[in-house]
Amino acid sequence: MPYVEGFGTYPFGEEWLFDAVIRSYLPLLEVARDVTMTVTPVLADQLEDAGVRERLRRFLVEWRIGAAEADAPEVPPECRPACEAELERYRRALELLDAAAGDPLRPFREAEAEGRIGLAASSATHAVLPLLATREGLRLQIDAGVRSHRRRFGWDGGFWLPECAYAPGLEWRLAERGVSWFCVDQTAHSDPLDALTPVATEAGPVALPIDWEAVSWLWSLDGYPSDPAYAQFAGKSLRGIRIWKVGGGAYDPRAALDAARRQAREFLAAVAERLRSFSAERGRRGLLVFAIDTELLGHWWSEGAVWLEEVVRGAAGAGVRMLTAAEALAEHEPLERRLAPSTWGEGKDLRTWTSPRVSDIAWAARRLELRLLRALSAGLPAPAAARAARELLVVQASDWAFLDGRGEAGDYAFQRATGHAESALEAIDSPARTDPRMRSLAPDLSLAPLLEP
């Protein structure tokens, strides 16, 4: 989730954040068991902000519950069950939010404290770490992310590599900050079954290869969310309520829930078979790491939370044992194997964030990183340096190049990247004192990683 707090709502901006909380985080945390979730620091920064919490509740009541209530008597009769299902979804989200006293982070903490989930950290603003220009800039992203995660949740050493972007040697920088495990995607560089074995690195942290074979059952054009019975993401009423289905016609909530439960059973059967095949060939138990964007479940794919609930409920009966990443590492011995440069993006390389279409964003972020380091060496005052560092962290987010390259948000992503770059340069070059806070971003920021030898 990019840093959108205070930077617009519709059609781009805070609405992304609000819908993710309402449709994904709250319902998923009700049903999640024996899974690891990453709360990226930039997401937690925003959800910790009191102003965001107030606007989130108002958005839910006025623009989601209110919209469904207004639509119900106006849509065609065959669409009313869809409106009623959406209204029930949003009312339940309000109950969960109010039970957490309006704090969207509280359900994460409670689920972890109850032992139902594990929580992993990530870099400060979900930067593609191999693209950073300097060791100092890399340390800043990792250090700021770990600091904020440790304060909010404690930490067991788990770290989500943004976009699974890995380059040889990165594990040493992760080890410096106490990382014990991270995920990689080695699909393009190894036998498919190799993904079912953790990898030991010389630096210490264990790499967990994600199993793209299994991920593709969901994350592909013909994956689970494409079922004709499901709610169409873009098939909305004028007020934004999902009333049409993927296969055309009015959305039938009961048929969609049946499809989600059926696909959960199919998923578990396929996972069990894949693990059996691995064991038969390799003579050891396999560890299948199934990693997806959280927002896919519930936000993009309306029925995703029901699918996950059925997976959790049916796993043991299907012969599948679900584990958090930390639990899995305690039971599965990693093997030494060379890791290749990779991401889980297009082509399994860096092209999504470095192609000619977005190269201006990529190179501007690197130039800004070098500019800040030069200013620090020349004695840039701490308040200005903190402001510039926060602006740099936002510029480095992977979201801007991804959105701009795909044209998914108009010029919003490009304007955000260039606007924060301008603000960083203003903080560096302006003689006037600048606000070091930049709203709620990276409240635990330390400039020490930029000054370390």
C-alpha positions as CSV (number, residue, x, y, z in Angstrom):
1,M,0.0,0.0,0.0
2,P,1.6,3.3,-1.0
3,Y,1.7,6.3,1.2
4,V,-1.6,8.0,0.3
5,E,-2.5,9.6,3.6
6,G,-3.5,13.2,2.8
7,F,-2.8,12.8,-0.9
8,G,-6.3,12.6,-2.5
9,T,-9.2,10.2,-2.1
10,Y,-11.1,9.6,-5.3
11,P,-10.4,8.2,-7.8
12,F,-6.9,7.6,-6.4
13,G,-5.5,8.0,-2.9
14,E,-7.0,7.3,0.5
15,E,-9.9,5.2,-1.0
16,W,-7.3,2.5,-1.7
17,L,-6.3,2.4,1.9
18,F,-9.9,2.5,3.3
19,D,-11.2,-0.2,1.0
20,A,-8.2,-2.4,1.9
21,V,-9.0,-2.2,5.6
22,I,-12.7,-2.7,5.1
23,R,-12.8,-5.5,2.6
24,S,-9.5,-7.3,3.3
25,Y,-7.7,-6.7,6.6
26,L,-10.7,-6.7,9.0
27,P,-12.5,-9.8,7.5
28,L,-9.3,-11.7,7.0
29,L,-8.1,-11.2,10.5
30,E,-11.4,-12.8,11.7
31,V,-10.6,-16.1,10.0
32,A,-6.8,-16.2,9.6
33,R,-5.1,-19.1,11.4
34,D,-1.5,-20.4,11.1
35,V,-0.5,-17.9,8.5
36,T,2.1,-15.1,8.4
37,M,1.1,-11.6,7.3
38,T,3.3,-8.7,6.5
39,V,2.2,-5.3,7.8
40,T,4.5,-3.0,5.7
41,P,5.7,-0.1,7.8
42,V,4.3,2.4,5.3
43,L,0.9,0.8,5.8
44,A,1.1,0.8,9.6
45,D,2.3,4.5,9.5
46,Q,-0.9,5.5,7.9
47,L,-3.2,3.3,10.0
48,E,-1.6,4.7,13.2
49,D,-2.6,8.2,12.2
50,A,-5.6,9.5,14.2
51,G,-6.9,11.5,11.2
52,V,-6.9,8.5,9.0
53,R,-8.8,6.5,11.5
54,E,-11.5,9.2,11.7
55,R,-11.8,9.5,7.9
56,L,-11.8,5.7,7.6
57,R,-14.9,5.3,9.8
58,R,-16.7,8.2,8.1
59,F,-15.9,6.7,4.6
60,L,-17.3,3.3,5.7
61,V,-20.5,4.7,7.1
62,E,-21.2,7.3,4.4
63,W,-19.7,5.9,1.2
64,R,-20.0,2.2,1.7
65,I,-22.9,1.4,4.1
66,G,-24.8,4.5,2.9
67,A,-24.3,3.6,-0.7
68,A,-25.5,0.0,-0.3
69,E,-28.6,1.2,1.7
70,A,-29.4,3.8,-1.1
71,D,-28.9,1.3,-3.9
72,A,-31.0,-1.5,-2.5
73,P,-34.4,-0.1,-3.5
74,E,-33.2,1.4,-6.8
75,V,-31.3,-1.4,-8.5
76,P,-33.1,-4.1,-10.6
77,P,-34.8,-6.7,-8.5
78,E,-32.3,-9.4,-9.5
79,C,-29.5,-7.2,-8.1
80,R,-30.9,-6.7,-4.7
81,P,-29.3,-9.8,-3.1
82,A,-26.0,-8.4,-4.2
83,C,-26.7,-5.1,-2.5
84,E,-27.9,-6.8,0.7
85,A,-24.7,-8.9,0.8
86,E,-22.5,-5.9,0.4
87,L,-24.5,-4.1,3.1
88,E,-24.0,-7.0,5.4
89,R,-20.3,-7.1,4.6
90,Y,-19.9,-3.4,5.4
91,R,-21.9,-3.5,8.6
92,R,-19.8,-6.3,9.8
93,A,-16.7,-4.3,9.0
94,L,-18.0,-1.4,11.1
95,E,-18.7,-3.8,14.0
96,L,-15.1,-5.1,13.8
97,L,-13.7,-1.6,13.5
98,D,-15.7,-0.3,16.5
99,A,-14.7,-3.4,18.5
100,A,-11.1,-2.3,18.0
101,A,-11.9,1.2,19.2
102,G,-11.3,2.5,15.7
103,D,-7.7,1.2,15.6
104,P,-7.1,-0.8,12.4
105,L,-3.8,-2.1,13.8
106,R,-5.3,-3.6,16.9
107,P,-6.8,-6.7,15.2
108,F,-3.3,-7.5,13.9
109,R,-1.8,-7.2,17.4
110,E,-4.6,-9.3,18.9
111,A,-4.4,-12.1,16.3
112,E,-0.6,-12.3,16.8
113,A,-1.0,-12.3,20.6
114,E,-3.5,-15.1,20.4
115,G,-1.0,-17.1,18.3
116,R,-3.3,-17.2,15.3
117,I,-0.9,-15.4,12.9
118,G,2.7,-14.4,12.7
119,L,3.7,-10.9,11.6
120,A,6.7,-10.0,9.4
121,A,8.4,-6.7,8.8
122,S,9.5,-5.1,5.5
123,S,11.4,-2.1,4.3
124,A,10.1,1.4,5.2
125,T,8.2,2.2,2.0
126,H,8.3,-1.1,0.0
127,A,11.3,0.0,-2.1
128,V,12.8,-2.4,-4.6
129,L,16.0,-2.9,-2.6
130,P,18.3,-4.0,-5.4
131,L,17.6,-0.7,-7.2
132,L,18.8,1.5,-4.4
133,A,22.0,3.4,-5.3
134,T,24.0,3.0,-2.1
135,R,24.6,0.8,0.9
136,E,23.6,3.7,3.1
137,G,20.2,4.1,1.3
138,L,19.6,0.4,1.6
139,R,20.4,0.4,5.3
140,L,17.9,3.3,5.8
141,Q,15.0,1.5,4.2
142,I,15.7,-1.7,6.2
143,D,16.4,0.0,9.5
144,A,13.4,2.3,9.4
145,G,11.1,-0.6,8.6
146,V,12.4,-2.8,11.3
147,R,12.4,0.0,13.9
148,S,8.7,0.8,13.3
149,H,7.7,-2.9,13.2
150,R,9.5,-3.8,16.4
151,R,7.9,-0.9,18.3
152,R,4.4,-1.7,17.1
153,F,4.4,-5.5,17.2
154,G,7.7,-6.9,18.5
155,W,9.6,-8.9,16.0
156,D,10.8,-12.5,15.3
157,G,13.1,-11.6,12.5
158,G,10.8,-12.2,9.5
159,F,11.2,-9.7,6.6
160,W,9.2,-9.5,3.4
161,L,11.4,-8.5,0.5
162,P,9.4,-6.0,-1.5
163,E,8.4,-7.5,-4.8
164,C,10.5,-10.5,-3.8
165,A,13.3,-8.5,-5.3
166,Y,16.7,-10.1,-4.6
167,A,20.3,-9.6,-5.7
168,P,23.2,-11.6,-4.4
169,G,24.7,-10.0,-1.3
170,L,21.5,-8.5,-0.1
171,E,21.3,-11.1,2.6
172,W,24.3,-9.5,4.3
173,R,22.6,-6.2,4.7
174,L,19.5,-8.0,6.0
175,A,21.6,-9.9,8.5
176,E,23.1,-6.6,9.8
177,R,19.6,-5.6,11.0
178,G,18.7,-8.9,12.5
179,V,16.6,-10.5,9.7
180,S,16.2,-14.3,10.1
181,W,14.2,-15.1,7.0
182,F,12.9,-13.6,3.8
183,C,11.0,-14.8,0.7
184,V,12.4,-15.0,-2.8
185,D,11.0,-16.2,-6.2
186,Q,13.5,-18.4,-8.0
187,T,11.0,-19.8,-10.5
188,A,13.1,-18.7,-13.5
189,H,16.3,-20.2,-12.2
190,S,15.6,-23.6,-10.7
191,D,13.6,-26.9,-10.9
192,P,10.0,-26.3,-9.9
193,L,10.2,-28.6,-6.9
194,D,13.2,-26.7,-5.6
195,A,10.8,-24.1,-4.4
196,L,9.6,-26.5,-1.7
197,T,12.9,-26.4,0.3
198,P,14.2,-23.4,2.3
199,V,17.7,-22.1,1.3
200,A,20.5,-21.4,3.7
201,T,22.6,-18.3,3.0
202,E,26.2,-17.7,4.1
203,A,25.1,-14.5,5.9
204,G,22.6,-16.4,8.1
205,P,19.1,-15.5,7.1
206,V,17.1,-18.3,5.5
207,A,15.5,-17.7,2.1
208,L,12.0,-19.1,1.6
209,P,11.3,-19.6,-2.1
210,I,7.7,-19.0,-2.9
211,D,6.0,-21.8,-4.9
212,W,4.8,-20.0,-8.1
213,E,3.2,-23.2,-9.4
214,A,0.7,-23.0,-6.5
215,V,0.5,-19.2,-6.5
216,S,-0.5,-19.3,-10.2
217,W,-3.6,-21.4,-9.3
218,L,-4.9,-18.1,-7.9
219,W,-2.7,-15.4,-9.5
220,S,-3.3,-15.9,-13.2
221,L,-5.9,-14.8,-15.8
222,D,-7.7,-18.1,-15.4
223,G,-7.1,-18.4,-11.7
224,Y,-9.7,-18.8,-9.0
225,P,-11.0,-15.2,-9.0
226,S,-12.0,-15.6,-12.7
227,D,-14.9,-18.0,-11.8
228,P,-18.0,-16.8,-13.6
229,A,-20.0,-16.8,-10.3
230,Y,-17.8,-14.2,-8.6
231,A,-18.5,-10.5,-8.2
232,Q,-16.9,-8.5,-11.0
233,F,-14.5,-6.0,-9.5
234,A,-15.5,-3.3,-12.0
235,G,-19.2,-4.3,-12.2
236,K,-20.4,-1.6,-9.9
237,S,-23.5,0.5,-9.5
238,L,-23.1,4.3,-9.8
239,R,-22.6,4.4,-6.0
240,G,-19.8,1.8,-6.2
241,I,-21.6,-1.3,-5.0
242,R,-20.7,-4.6,-6.8
243,I,-23.9,-6.0,-8.3
244,W,-22.7,-7.9,-11.4
245,K,-20.8,-11.1,-11.7
246,V,-17.8,-12.1,-13.8
247,G,-19.9,-14.3,-16.1
248,G,-22.4,-11.6,-16.8
249,G,-25.8,-10.9,-15.2
250,A,-26.7,-10.2,-11.6
251,Y,-24.4,-11.3,-8.9
252,D,-25.7,-14.2,-6.8
253,P,-24.0,-14.2,-3.4
254,R,-24.9,-17.7,-2.5
255,A,-23.6,-19.2,-5.7
256,A,-20.4,-17.2,-5.3
257,L,-19.8,-18.5,-1.8
258,D,-20.4,-22.1,-3.0
259,A,-17.8,-21.5,-5.6
260,A,-15.3,-20.1,-3.1
261,R,-15.7,-23.1,-0.8
262,R,-15.4,-25.6,-3.7
263,Q,-12.2,-23.9,-4.9
264,A,-10.7,-24.0,-1.4
265,R,-11.2,-27.8,-1.4
266,E,-9.6,-28.0,-4.8
267,F,-6.7,-25.9,-3.6
268,L,-6.0,-28.1,-0.6
269,A,-6.2,-31.3,-2.7
270,A,-3.7,-29.8,-5.2
271,V,-1.4,-28.7,-2.4
272,A,-1.5,-32.1,-0.8
273,E,-0.7,-33.8,-4.1
274,R,2.2,-31.4,-4.8
275,L,3.7,-32.1,-1.3
276,R,3.3,-35.9,-1.9
277,S,5.1,-35.6,-5.3
278,F,8.0,-33.7,-3.6
279,S,8.3,-36.2,-0.8
280,A,8.3,-39.1,-3.2
281,E,11.0,-37.6,-5.4
282,R,13.2,-35.9,-2.8
283,G,12.8,-38.2,0.2
284,R,12.0,-35.4,2.7
285,R,9.0,-33.3,3.7
286,G,8.3,-30.3,1.5
287,L,7.5,-26.8,2.6
288,L,5.1,-25.0,0.2
289,V,5.3,-21.2,0.6
290,F,2.1,-19.7,-0.8
291,A,2.5,-15.9,-0.9
292,I,0.0,-13.4,-2.3
293,D,-0.9,-9.7,-1.9
294,T,-3.3,-9.5,1.1
295,E,-5.6,-7.1,-0.7
296,L,-6.3,-9.7,-3.4
297,L,-8.4,-11.5,-0.8
298,G,-11.6,-9.5,-0.2
299,H,-10.8,-6.3,-2.0
300,W,-10.0,-7.4,-5.6
301,W,-11.5,-10.8,-5.1
302,S,-14.7,-10.3,-3.1
303,E,-15.0,-13.9,-2.0
304,G,-11.3,-14.3,-1.1
305,A,-11.9,-14.2,2.7
306,V,-14.5,-17.0,2.4
307,W,-12.0,-19.0,0.4
308,L,-9.3,-18.5,3.0
309,E,-11.7,-19.4,5.8
310,E,-12.5,-22.7,4.1
311,V,-8.8,-23.4,3.4
312,V,-8.0,-22.9,7.1
313,R,-11.0,-25.1,8.2
314,G,-10.3,-27.9,5.8
315,A,-6.5,-28.1,5.8
316,A,-6.0,-30.8,8.4
317,G,-8.7,-33.0,6.8
318,A,-7.0,-32.7,3.5
319,G,-3.6,-33.8,4.9
320,V,-2.1,-30.3,4.8
321,R,-0.5,-28.8,7.9
322,M,-0.5,-25.0,7.9
323,L,2.3,-23.2,9.7
324,T,3.6,-19.7,10.2
325,A,7.0,-19.0,8.6
326,A,8.7,-19.0,12.0
327,E,7.1,-22.4,12.9
328,A,8.1,-23.8,9.5
329,L,11.7,-22.8,9.9
330,A,11.8,-24.6,13.2
331,E,10.9,-27.9,11.5
332,H,12.5,-27.7,8.0
333,E,16.2,-27.7,7.6
334,P,17.4,-25.3,4.9
335,L,19.7,-26.5,2.2
336,E,22.6,-24.6,0.7
337,R,21.9,-23.4,-2.9
338,R,22.9,-20.5,-5.0
339,L,20.2,-17.8,-5.2
340,A,19.9,-15.9,-8.5
341,P,18.9,-12.3,-9.0
342,S,15.1,-12.3,-9.3
343,T,11.7,-10.7,-8.5
344,W,8.1,-12.0,-8.7
345,G,7.3,-9.2,-11.2
346,E,7.0,-9.5,-15.0
347,G,9.7,-11.6,-16.5
348,K,10.9,-12.5,-12.9
349,D,13.4,-9.6,-13.2
350,L,13.5,-5.9,-12.6
351,R,11.8,-4.7,-15.8
352,T,8.6,-3.7,-14.1
353,W,10.6,-1.0,-12.2
354,T,13.4,-0.2,-14.7
355,S,11.9,-0.5,-18.2
356,P,12.3,2.6,-20.5
357,R,8.7,3.5,-19.8
358,V,9.6,4.2,-16.1
359,S,13.3,4.7,-16.2
360,D,12.9,8.4,-15.3
361,I,11.4,7.4,-12.0
362,A,14.1,4.8,-11.3
363,W,17.0,7.1,-12.1
364,A,15.5,10.1,-10.3
365,A,15.2,8.1,-7.1
366,R,18.9,7.1,-7.3
367,R,20.1,10.7,-8.0
368,L,18.0,11.9,-5.1
369,E,19.6,9.3,-2.8
370,L,23.1,10.4,-3.8
371,R,22.1,14.1,-3.5
372,L,21.0,13.6,0.1
373,L,24.2,11.8,1.1
374,R,26.2,14.6,-0.4
375,A,24.2,17.1,1.6
376,L,24.6,15.2,4.8
377,S,28.4,15.0,4.3
378,A,28.3,18.8,3.9
379,G,26.6,19.3,7.3
380,L,22.9,19.4,6.4
381,P,21.0,20.3,9.7
382,A,19.1,17.4,11.3
383,P,15.5,18.7,10.8
384,A,16.1,19.3,7.1
385,A,17.8,16.0,6.8
386,A,15.0,14.1,8.4
387,R,12.4,15.8,6.1
388,A,14.5,15.1,3.0
389,A,15.0,11.4,4.1
390,R,11.3,10.9,4.5
391,E,10.6,12.4,1.1
392,L,13.3,10.1,-0.3
393,L,11.7,7.1,1.3
394,V,8.4,7.9,-0.4
395,V,10.1,8.4,-3.8
396,Q,11.7,5.0,-3.5
397,A,8.4,3.1,-3.1
398,S,7.9,0.4,-5.8
399,D,4.3,1.5,-6.3
400,W,5.0,4.6,-8.4
401,A,6.8,2.8,-11.3
402,F,4.4,-0.1,-11.2
403,L,1.3,2.1,-11.5
404,D,2.9,4.6,-13.9
405,G,4.2,1.8,-16.2
406,R,0.8,0.2,-16.4
407,G,-1.1,3.4,-16.7
408,E,-3.5,2.3,-13.9
409,A,-3.9,5.6,-12.1
410,G,-3.6,8.3,-14.7
411,D,-0.7,10.6,-13.8
412,Y,-1.2,10.2,-10.1
413,A,1.9,8.0,-9.6
414,F,4.2,10.1,-11.6
415,Q,3.0,13.3,-9.9
416,R,3.5,11.8,-6.5
417,A,7.0,10.6,-7.3
418,T,8.1,14.0,-8.8
419,G,6.3,16.0,-6.0
420,H,8.1,14.2,-3.2
421,A,11.4,14.5,-5.1
422,E,10.8,18.3,-5.3
423,S,10.0,18.4,-1.6
424,A,13.2,16.5,-0.7
425,L,15.3,19.0,-2.7
426,E,13.5,21.9,-1.1
427,A,14.4,20.5,2.3
428,I,18.0,20.1,1.3
429,D,18.4,23.5,-0.5
430,S,16.0,25.9,1.2
431,P,17.5,28.1,3.9
432,A,14.1,28.2,5.7
433,R,13.4,25.6,8.4
434,T,11.3,22.8,7.0
435,D,8.7,20.5,8.8
436,P,10.6,17.3,9.6
437,R,7.5,15.2,10.1
438,M,5.9,14.9,6.6
439,R,2.7,13.8,8.2
440,S,2.9,10.4,9.8
441,L,5.5,8.7,7.6
442,A,8.4,6.8,9.4
443,P,7.9,8.2,12.9
444,D,10.7,6.0,14.1
445,L,13.2,7.2,11.5
446,S,16.9,7.4,12.5
447,L,19.5,9.1,10.2
448,A,22.2,6.9,11.7
449,P,22.2,4.4,8.7
450,L,23.0,7.2,6.4
451,L,26.0,8.2,8.5
452,E,27.5,4.8,9.3
453,P,30.9,4.2,7.7
